[in-house]
Amino acid sequence: MKTTVGDYLIDSLKEYGVKHIFGVPGDYNLSFLDQIDDSEDIEWIGNCNELNASYAADGYGRIKGMAAIATTFGVGELSAVNGIAGSYAENVPVVKIVGIPSSKVVENRKLVHHTLGDGEFYRFNEMFKEVSVAQTILNEINAKEEIDRVLRECYLYKKPVYIGMPVDLATKVINVSEKTSYNLESDKNSLNNFISNVKSLMSKSKKQMILADFEVNRYNLNKELQEFVEASNLPVSSLAMGKGVIDETHPNFVGVYSGSLSNENITNLVKSCDLAFLIGVKLTDSITAGFSYINKNITLIEVHPLYCRIGENLFSNILMKDALESLKNLNIEFSKNDTPHVSLINNFEAKNTPLTQKRFFQGIESFLNENDILIAEQGTSFFGSCLVNMKKGCTFVGQPLWGSIGYTVGALLGTQIADRNRRNILLVGDGSFQLTAQEVSTMIRENLSPIIMVINNDGYTVERLIHGPNRKYNDINMWDYSKLVSVFDLEGNRSISFKAKTEIELMNALKEADNNRDKLTFIEVCMDKMDSPQLLKDLGELFSKQNSY
């Protein structure tokens, strides 16, 4: 069977569920973009810049399971590298496609544009090796095999991969055969050894709990996790990075674990346990209150996508799916679950008083519906949203490990493109919004209808809480945010915009958003510059001390 290199890449991406490719055109990728434009299976989503495109691909990949971004050589790919690094840090599978100069130009070391003027063409590829799990530069001989290899690595490890495609290669015809199927299986001896050790520890344990995190989301094993929770009847807490990993209306869910800053119910639970199952957990500083654990003596049984660990003992080549299935079928008695389940705020009575952070997030909790996607920017938005209890089927998107401010505006474009039928709600601070605000233009062009709430608290509140509350570097120029959308929506019929200073104004704006589901809703939410969620205030103090060591 014959096809072109570009078409084979497009067909291969389609097989992994990719239906859109984000990016920015440049002369080294235009032939490939022609093929995307002509394809009936994949749609091109042009972005305002490459950084925003990388954020959008990240958001798309969290919902769809894989994403793709195409840029030009040098200037384009380096503009996107920050977003790709975030995807690498937080295990989001993104295919980075780079149009590079033609084979003859590279072979003859010509001093062409978008290079460093030294005849070297692989410097940028070398940079991406640090933030991608597999890389390749395609040619006519290796194209089929290399595309298969790097996409499989992306799918398996849930991390970005890099594909360099010379501008004269995309339309070259190649022979392709049927794809090789790969069936991953756990090492039975390793799995049996792990389960045997679990049984031994359980025979001495008096009380257990489950902590679950984002790796479960990346591998789409939420159903298997819930089955283990129900079979064991253990209390389960998520971490902020994987918030929503378990249905938060489930009777066993006890809230979000935040290290020593956790609520009283979780603190008492962790103190009383001598063993915890960590399912897909990475214990990073911002989600554990600067590594301030409640119970350092607790025995940890870790289950990760491709291995398990108990203390210093590593059990290799175990798939999380198989580990959860084996744990579910353990013929042992687990401890009794006596920790109270969280309760949802369903009715928020708005008052004609200025908005505060505490009341704002209570209002958001009551506004959420089943299956919503809540996207929260790092800062007051993220740490306030951590304690918002979500309804069944909701998805939470944040970036607490990489923490690149401005990420969520681009990510919102990606999550909404990934599923236009779900209601997408973005909470973003004014400082972060100013970095990537232009991507609202793309949302309007694509006829998307998310709800965007920009928290106007006059600068970098999260930084003020850590250091320099009155320093000039934490100030930003004030914008009239509620009028900004009119700049992008020239026809004036694709968006509605509000400014909310009181609780009643906020809830009225949200009511209008519900009545205009076909339009983008933009709400400027005004709050005091030093007001913040209590969790962030406490964390700011911890980070301030940590940074002074």
C-alpha positions as CSV (number, residue, x, y, z in Angstrom):
1,M,0.0,0.0,0.0
2,K,1.3,3.4,-0.9
3,T,0.8,6.8,0.8
4,T,2.7,10.0,1.6
5,V,4.7,10.5,4.7
6,G,2.4,13.3,5.9
7,D,-0.7,11.4,5.2
8,Y,0.6,8.3,7.1
9,L,1.4,10.5,10.1
10,I,-2.1,11.9,10.0
11,D,-3.7,8.5,9.7
12,S,-1.6,7.2,12.5
13,L,-2.6,10.1,14.8
14,K,-6.2,9.4,13.9
15,E,-5.8,5.8,15.2
16,Y,-4.8,7.2,18.6
17,G,-7.9,9.4,18.8
18,V,-6.4,12.7,17.6
19,K,-9.0,14.7,15.6
20,H,-7.4,18.1,15.8
21,I,-3.8,19.5,15.4
22,F,-2.9,22.8,17.1
23,G,-0.1,25.1,15.9
24,V,1.1,28.0,13.9
25,P,2.1,27.9,10.2
26,G,5.6,28.6,9.0
27,D,7.3,28.0,5.6
28,Y,9.0,24.8,6.7
29,N,5.7,23.1,7.6
30,L,3.3,24.4,5.0
31,S,3.3,21.3,2.8
32,F,2.3,19.2,5.8
33,L,-0.4,21.8,6.8
34,D,-1.8,21.4,3.2
35,Q,-2.3,17.7,4.0
36,I,-4.0,18.5,7.3
37,D,-6.2,21.0,5.6
38,D,-7.2,18.5,2.9
39,S,-7.8,15.7,5.4
40,E,-11.4,14.7,6.3
41,D,-10.3,13.1,9.6
42,I,-8.2,15.7,11.3
43,E,-8.8,19.5,11.7
44,W,-6.3,22.3,11.9
45,I,-6.7,24.7,14.9
46,G,-4.5,27.7,14.3
47,N,-3.3,29.5,17.4
48,C,-2.1,33.0,18.1
49,N,1.4,31.8,19.0
50,E,3.2,28.5,19.5
51,L,3.3,28.7,23.3
52,N,-0.5,28.9,23.4
53,A,-0.7,26.1,21.0
54,S,1.4,23.9,23.3
55,Y,-0.9,24.7,26.2
56,A,-4.0,23.9,24.0
57,A,-2.5,20.6,23.0
58,D,-1.8,19.8,26.7
59,G,-5.5,20.5,27.6
60,Y,-6.7,18.5,24.6
61,G,-4.4,15.5,25.6
62,R,-5.8,15.4,29.1
63,I,-9.3,14.9,27.8
64,K,-8.8,12.9,24.6
65,G,-5.8,10.8,25.6
66,M,-3.3,12.2,23.0
67,A,-2.7,15.5,21.3
68,A,-0.6,17.0,18.5
69,I,1.0,20.3,17.7
70,A,2.8,21.4,14.5
71,T,5.2,24.3,14.3
72,T,8.0,25.5,12.1
73,F,11.7,25.0,12.8
74,G,13.7,27.0,15.4
75,V,11.6,30.0,16.3
76,G,8.4,28.0,16.3
77,E,9.5,25.0,18.2
78,L,11.4,27.0,20.8
79,S,8.3,29.1,21.4
80,A,6.4,25.9,22.3
81,V,9.1,24.2,24.4
82,N,7.8,25.6,27.7
83,G,4.4,24.0,27.1
84,I,5.9,20.8,26.0
85,A,8.0,20.7,29.2
86,G,4.8,21.1,31.2
87,S,3.3,18.1,29.4
88,Y,6.4,16.1,30.1
89,A,6.4,17.0,33.8
90,E,2.7,16.1,34.2
91,N,2.5,13.1,31.9
92,V,0.4,14.4,29.1
93,P,0.9,12.6,25.7
94,V,1.6,15.3,23.1
95,V,3.1,14.7,19.6
96,K,5.4,17.7,18.7
97,I,5.7,17.9,14.9
98,V,8.3,20.3,13.5
99,G,8.7,21.2,9.9
100,I,12.4,21.5,9.3
101,P,14.5,22.7,6.3
102,S,14.9,20.3,3.3
103,S,17.3,17.5,3.3
104,K,19.6,19.2,0.8
105,V,19.7,22.4,2.9
106,V,20.6,20.4,6.0
107,E,23.2,18.3,4.1
108,N,24.9,21.4,2.6
109,R,24.8,23.2,6.0
110,K,23.2,26.3,4.3
111,L,22.8,29.4,6.5
112,V,19.1,29.7,6.1
113,H,16.5,31.6,8.2
114,H,15.4,30.3,11.6
115,T,18.8,28.9,12.3
116,L,21.7,30.2,14.4
117,G,23.7,30.9,11.3
118,D,26.3,28.2,12.0
119,G,25.1,25.4,9.7
120,E,23.9,23.2,12.6
121,F,20.4,21.9,12.3
122,Y,20.0,19.5,15.2
123,R,20.5,21.8,18.2
124,F,16.8,22.3,18.8
125,N,16.1,18.6,18.4
126,E,18.8,18.0,21.1
127,M,17.0,20.5,23.4
128,F,13.7,18.6,23.0
129,K,15.4,15.4,24.1
130,E,15.2,16.8,27.7
131,V,11.4,17.2,27.6
132,S,10.3,14.3,25.4
133,V,10.4,10.5,25.8
134,A,11.2,9.7,22.1
135,Q,12.5,11.7,19.2
136,T,13.0,11.2,15.5
137,I,14.0,13.0,12.3
138,L,12.1,11.4,9.4
139,N,13.4,10.4,6.0
140,E,12.0,8.3,3.2
141,I,13.5,5.1,4.5
142,N,12.6,5.3,8.2
143,A,9.3,7.3,8.1
144,K,6.8,4.4,8.6
145,E,8.8,2.6,11.3
146,E,9.8,5.8,13.2
147,I,6.2,7.2,13.2
148,D,5.0,3.9,14.6
149,R,7.7,3.8,17.2
150,V,7.4,7.4,18.6
151,L,3.6,7.4,18.7
152,R,3.7,4.1,20.6
153,E,6.2,5.6,23.1
154,C,3.9,8.6,23.5
155,Y,0.9,6.4,24.2
156,L,2.7,4.0,26.5
157,Y,4.5,6.6,28.7
158,K,2.0,9.4,28.4
159,K,4.7,11.9,27.7
160,P,5.6,14.1,24.7
161,V,7.5,12.9,21.6
162,Y,9.3,14.9,18.9
163,I,8.9,14.3,15.2
164,G,11.1,16.4,12.8
165,M,9.7,16.4,9.2
166,P,11.8,17.9,6.4
167,V,9.8,20.3,4.3
168,D,10.4,18.2,1.2
169,L,9.4,14.9,2.8
170,A,5.7,15.4,3.7
171,T,4.5,14.7,0.1
172,K,7.0,11.9,-0.6
173,V,5.3,8.5,-1.4
174,I,6.3,5.5,0.7
175,N,5.2,1.9,1.0
176,V,3.5,0.9,4.2
177,S,2.3,-2.4,5.5
178,E,-0.1,-3.3,8.3
179,K,0.9,-1.9,11.7
180,T,2.4,-4.3,14.2
181,S,0.1,-4.9,17.2
182,Y,1.7,-4.6,20.7
183,N,0.1,-6.3,23.6
184,L,1.5,-5.2,26.9
185,E,1.4,-7.7,29.8
186,S,2.4,-7.7,33.4
187,D,5.3,-9.9,34.5
188,K,3.3,-12.5,36.5
189,N,6.1,-13.4,38.8
190,S,6.6,-9.7,39.7
191,L,2.9,-9.2,40.2
192,N,2.5,-12.3,42.4
193,N,5.5,-11.2,44.5
194,F,4.0,-7.7,44.9
195,I,0.6,-9.1,46.0
196,S,2.4,-11.6,48.4
197,N,4.1,-8.6,50.1
198,V,0.9,-6.7,50.3
199,K,-0.8,-9.6,52.0
200,S,2.1,-9.8,54.5
201,L,1.8,-6.1,55.3
202,M,-2.0,-6.3,55.6
203,S,-1.8,-9.1,58.1
204,K,0.0,-6.7,60.5
205,S,-2.0,-3.6,59.6
206,K,-4.8,-2.2,61.8
207,K,-6.1,0.6,59.6
208,Q,-5.7,1.6,55.9
209,M,-6.7,4.3,53.4
210,I,-6.3,5.0,49.7
211,L,-4.6,8.1,48.2
212,A,-5.2,8.5,44.4
213,D,-3.6,10.9,42.0
214,F,-3.3,12.0,38.3
215,E,-1.5,8.9,36.9
216,V,-4.9,7.1,37.1
217,N,-6.4,9.8,34.9
218,R,-3.7,9.7,32.3
219,Y,-4.2,5.9,31.8
220,N,-8.0,6.1,32.0
221,L,-8.2,3.7,34.9
222,N,-10.8,5.5,37.0
223,K,-13.3,2.7,36.8
224,E,-10.7,0.2,38.0
225,L,-9.7,2.5,40.9
226,Q,-13.4,2.8,41.9
227,E,-13.8,-0.9,41.8
228,F,-10.9,-1.3,44.2
229,V,-12.3,1.4,46.5
230,E,-15.7,-0.4,46.6
231,A,-14.2,-3.9,47.1
232,S,-12.1,-2.7,50.0
233,N,-14.6,-0.1,51.3
234,L,-11.6,2.0,52.3
235,P,-11.7,5.8,52.6
236,V,-10.2,7.4,49.5
237,S,-8.6,10.9,49.2
238,S,-7.3,12.4,46.0
239,L,-4.5,14.9,45.7
240,A,-4.9,18.2,44.0
241,M,-3.0,17.2,40.9
242,G,-5.4,14.3,40.3
243,K,-8.6,16.0,41.7
244,G,-11.6,14.2,40.2
245,V,-9.7,10.9,39.9
246,I,-12.5,9.4,42.0
247,D,-16.2,10.5,41.8
248,E,-16.4,13.1,44.6
249,T,-20.0,12.2,45.3
250,H,-18.9,8.6,46.1
251,P,-19.6,7.8,49.8
252,N,-15.9,6.7,50.3
253,F,-14.5,10.0,49.1
254,V,-13.2,12.1,52.1
255,G,-11.7,15.1,50.3
256,V,-8.4,16.4,48.9
257,Y,-5.2,15.6,50.7
258,S,-2.9,18.6,51.2
259,G,-0.3,17.4,53.5
260,S,-0.3,19.1,56.9
261,L,-2.8,21.6,55.6
262,S,-5.5,19.0,55.0
263,N,-8.9,19.4,56.7
264,E,-9.6,17.9,60.1
265,N,-11.3,14.7,58.8
266,I,-8.3,13.8,56.5
267,T,-5.7,14.7,59.1
268,N,-7.4,12.5,61.7
269,L,-7.7,9.7,59.2
270,V,-4.0,9.8,58.1
271,K,-2.9,9.9,61.7
272,S,-4.9,6.8,62.5
273,C,-3.7,4.8,59.6
274,D,-0.5,2.6,59.6
275,L,-0.8,1.7,55.8
276,A,-1.8,3.6,52.7
277,F,-2.3,2.5,49.1
278,L,-0.9,5.2,46.8
279,I,-2.5,4.8,43.4
280,G,-0.9,6.9,40.7
281,V,0.6,9.4,43.2
282,K,3.5,11.8,42.8
283,L,4.1,13.6,46.1
284,T,5.2,17.1,44.9
285,D,5.7,20.2,47.0
286,S,2.7,22.3,46.1
287,I,0.2,19.5,46.7
288,T,1.7,18.3,50.0
289,A,2.2,21.7,51.6
290,G,5.9,21.7,50.9
291,F,6.4,18.0,51.8
292,S,4.9,18.5,55.2
293,Y,3.3,15.0,55.7
294,I,0.8,14.2,58.4
295,N,2.2,10.8,59.3
296,K,5.7,10.0,58.3
297,N,5.6,6.5,59.8
298,I,2.8,5.2,57.6
299,T,3.7,2.3,55.3
300,L,3.2,3.2,51.6
301,I,2.2,0.7,49.0
302,E,2.6,2.5,45.6
303,V,0.9,1.5,42.4
304,H,2.2,3.3,39.3
305,P,1.3,2.7,35.6
306,L,4.2,0.4,34.8
307,Y,5.5,-0.7,38.2
308,C,4.8,-0.9,41.9
309,R,6.8,-0.1,45.0
310,I,6.8,-0.9,48.7
311,G,9.4,1.1,50.5
312,E,12.7,0.4,48.8
313,N,11.4,-2.7,47.0
314,L,10.6,-2.1,43.4
315,F,8.4,-4.5,41.5
316,S,9.0,-3.9,37.8
317,N,6.8,-4.5,34.7
318,I,3.5,-4.5,36.4
319,L,0.6,-2.7,34.7
320,M,-1.6,-0.5,37.0
321,K,-4.7,-2.2,35.6
322,D,-3.5,-5.6,36.6
323,A,-2.3,-4.4,40.0
324,L,-5.7,-2.8,40.7
325,E,-7.5,-6.0,39.6
326,S,-5.4,-8.1,41.9
327,L,-5.9,-5.8,44.8
328,K,-9.6,-5.8,44.2
329,N,-9.6,-9.6,44.4
330,L,-7.5,-9.8,47.6
331,N,-9.1,-12.3,50.0
332,I,-8.4,-10.3,53.1
333,E,-10.2,-8.1,55.5
334,F,-9.7,-4.4,55.2
335,S,-10.2,-1.9,58.1
336,K,-13.6,-0.3,58.6
337,N,-14.3,3.0,56.9
338,D,-15.6,5.4,59.5
339,T,-14.5,8.7,58.0
340,P,-17.3,11.2,57.1
341,H,-17.9,11.7,53.4
342,V,-17.7,15.3,52.1
343,S,-21.0,17.2,51.6
344,L,-21.7,19.4,48.5
345,I,-22.9,22.9,48.5
346,N,-26.0,22.9,46.3
347,N,-27.8,26.1,47.3
348,F,-25.8,29.3,47.5
349,E,-27.7,32.3,48.8
350,A,-26.0,35.3,47.2
351,K,-25.9,38.5,49.2
352,N,-25.5,42.1,48.0
353,T,-22.0,42.2,49.5
354,P,-18.5,42.5,48.0
355,L,-17.1,39.2,46.7
356,T,-14.5,37.4,48.8
357,Q,-12.4,34.4,47.8
358,K,-14.2,32.1,50.3
359,R,-17.7,33.0,49.1
360,F,-16.6,33.0,45.5
361,F,-15.6,29.3,45.6
362,Q,-18.7,28.4,47.5
363,G,-20.7,29.9,44.7
364,I,-18.7,28.0,42.1
365,E,-19.4,24.7,43.9
366,S,-23.1,25.3,43.8
367,F,-22.9,26.3,40.1
368,L,-21.1,23.2,38.9
369,N,-23.2,20.6,37.1
370,E,-22.4,16.9,36.4
371,N,-19.8,16.3,33.7
372,D,-18.5,19.9,33.7
373,I,-14.8,20.5,33.1
374,L,-13.3,22.9,35.7
375,I,-10.0,24.5,34.7
376,A,-8.1,26.4,37.4
377,E,-5.0,28.5,36.9
378,Q,-2.1,28.2,39.4
379,G,-2.6,30.6,42.3
380,T,-5.8,31.6,44.0
381,S,-7.9,29.9,41.4
382,F,-6.1,26.5,41.8
383,F,-5.9,26.4,45.5
384,G,-9.4,27.7,45.9
385,S,-10.7,25.1,43.5
386,C,-8.9,22.3,45.3
387,L,-11.5,22.5,48.0
388,V,-14.5,22.8,45.7
389,N,-16.4,19.5,45.7
390,M,-17.4,18.5,42.2
391,K,-20.4,16.6,41.0
392,K,-20.4,13.2,39.3
393,G,-18.5,13.1,36.0
394,C,-16.7,16.4,36.5
395,T,-13.1,16.8,35.3
396,F,-10.5,19.1,36.9
397,V,-7.6,20.5,35.0
398,G,-4.7,22.4,36.7
399,Q,-0.9,22.4,36.4
400,P,0.4,22.4,40.0
401,L,3.8,20.7,39.3
402,W,5.0,22.7,36.2
403,G,3.0,25.7,37.3
404,S,3.4,27.9,34.2
405,I,1.2,30.9,34.6
406,G,-1.1,31.6,31.7
407,Y,-1.3,27.9,30.9
408,T,-5.0,27.5,31.5
409,V,-6.2,30.0,28.8
410,G,-4.6,27.9,26.1
411,A,-5.6,24.7,27.9
412,L,-9.2,25.8,27.9
413,L,-9.1,26.0,24.1
414,G,-7.8,22.4,24.0
415,T,-10.3,20.9,26.5
416,Q,-13.3,22.6,24.8
417,I,-12.2,21.5,21.3
418,A,-11.7,18.0,22.7
419,D,-15.4,17.8,23.8
420,R,-17.7,20.6,22.6
421,N,-20.6,19.1,24.4
422,R,-19.3,19.5,27.9
423,R,-19.5,22.8,29.8
424,N,-16.0,24.2,30.3
425,I,-15.4,26.7,33.2
426,L,-12.1,28.6,33.5
427,L,-11.0,30.4,36.7
428,V,-7.9,32.5,36.0
429,G,-6.1,35.3,37.8
430,D,-5.6,38.7,36.1
431,G,-1.8,38.3,36.1
432,S,-1.9,34.9,34.4
433,F,-4.6,36.0,32.0
434,Q,-2.4,38.8,30.6
435,L,0.2,36.3,29.4
436,T,-2.1,34.4,27.1
437,A,-5.3,36.5,26.7
438,Q,-5.1,36.6,22.9
439,E,-6.2,32.9,22.7
440,V,-9.8,34.0,23.6
441,S,-9.7,35.3,20.0
442,T,-9.2,31.7,18.8
443,M,-12.1,30.5,20.9
444,I,-14.4,33.0,19.3
445,R,-13.2,32.1,15.8
446,E,-13.9,28.4,16.6
447,N,-17.4,29.2,17.9
448,L,-16.7,27.8,21.4
449,S,-18.8,28.7,24.4
450,P,-16.8,28.3,27.6
451,I,-17.3,30.3,30.8
452,I,-14.2,32.4,31.5
453,M,-13.9,34.1,34.9
454,V,-10.9,36.4,35.3
455,I,-10.2,37.2,39.0
456,N,-9.2,40.8,39.0
457,N,-7.2,41.2,42.3
458,D,-4.7,43.7,40.9
459,G,-1.6,41.7,40.4
460,Y,0.3,38.5,41.4
461,T,-1.5,37.7,44.7
462,V,0.1,34.3,45.0
463,E,3.6,35.9,44.8
464,R,2.6,38.6,47.3
465,L,1.7,35.9,49.8
466,I,5.1,34.3,49.4
467,H,7.3,37.4,49.3
468,G,7.1,41.2,48.6
469,P,3.4,42.0,49.1
470,N,4.0,45.7,48.3
471,R,6.9,45.2,45.8
472,K,6.5,46.8,42.3
473,Y,7.4,43.5,40.6
474,N,4.1,42.0,41.9
475,D,2.0,44.8,40.2
476,I,0.5,44.7,36.7
477,N,-1.2,47.2,34.5
478,M,-4.9,47.3,35.1
479,W,-7.1,46.3,32.2
480,D,-10.8,46.9,31.6
481,Y,-11.2,43.1,31.4
482,S,-15.0,43.0,30.8
483,K,-14.6,45.0,27.6
484,L,-11.8,42.9,26.2
485,V,-14.0,40.3,24.5
486,S,-15.6,43.0,22.2
487,V,-12.1,43.5,20.6
488,F,-12.2,39.8,19.5
489,D,-15.9,39.5,18.8
490,L,-16.3,42.0,15.9
491,E,-19.8,40.8,15.0
492,G,-20.8,41.1,18.7
493,N,-23.0,38.0,18.6
494,R,-20.6,35.2,19.8
495,S,-20.0,36.3,23.4
496,I,-21.5,38.0,26.4
497,S,-19.5,39.9,29.0
498,F,-20.0,41.0,32.7
499,K,-18.2,42.6,35.6
500,A,-19.1,41.2,39.0
501,K,-18.1,43.0,42.3
502,T,-20.8,41.5,44.5
503,E,-22.2,38.0,45.1
504,I,-25.5,38.9,43.5
505,E,-23.7,40.3,40.4
506,L,-21.7,37.1,40.1
507,M,-24.6,34.7,40.4
508,N,-26.7,36.8,37.9
509,A,-23.8,36.6,35.4
510,L,-23.6,32.8,35.8
511,K,-27.4,32.6,35.3
512,E,-27.0,34.5,32.1
513,A,-24.2,32.1,31.1
514,D,-26.6,29.2,31.6
515,N,-29.2,31.0,29.5
516,N,-26.7,31.6,26.6
517,R,-25.0,28.2,26.3
518,D,-24.2,29.0,22.6
519,K,-22.0,32.0,23.5
520,L,-18.7,32.5,25.2
521,T,-19.3,34.0,28.6
522,F,-16.6,36.3,30.0
523,I,-16.9,37.5,33.6
524,E,-14.5,39.9,35.3
525,V,-14.6,39.0,39.0
526,C,-13.3,41.8,41.3
527,M,-11.8,41.0,44.7
528,D,-9.3,42.5,47.1
529,K,-5.7,42.2,46.2
530,M,-4.6,40.4,49.4
531,D,-7.7,38.2,49.7
532,S,-7.0,34.5,49.0
533,P,-8.1,31.0,49.9
534,Q,-6.9,30.0,53.3
535,L,-5.1,27.0,51.9
536,L,-3.0,29.3,49.7
537,K,-2.3,31.7,52.6
538,D,-1.0,28.8,54.7
539,L,1.0,27.4,51.7
540,G,2.5,30.9,51.0
541,E,3.9,31.0,54.5
542,L,5.4,27.5,54.1
543,F,7.0,28.4,50.7
544,S,8.3,31.7,52.2
545,K,10.1,29.7,54.9
546,Q,11.2,27.0,52.5
547,N,12.7,29.6,50.1
548,S,14.7,31.3,52.9
549,Y,16.6,28.2,53.8
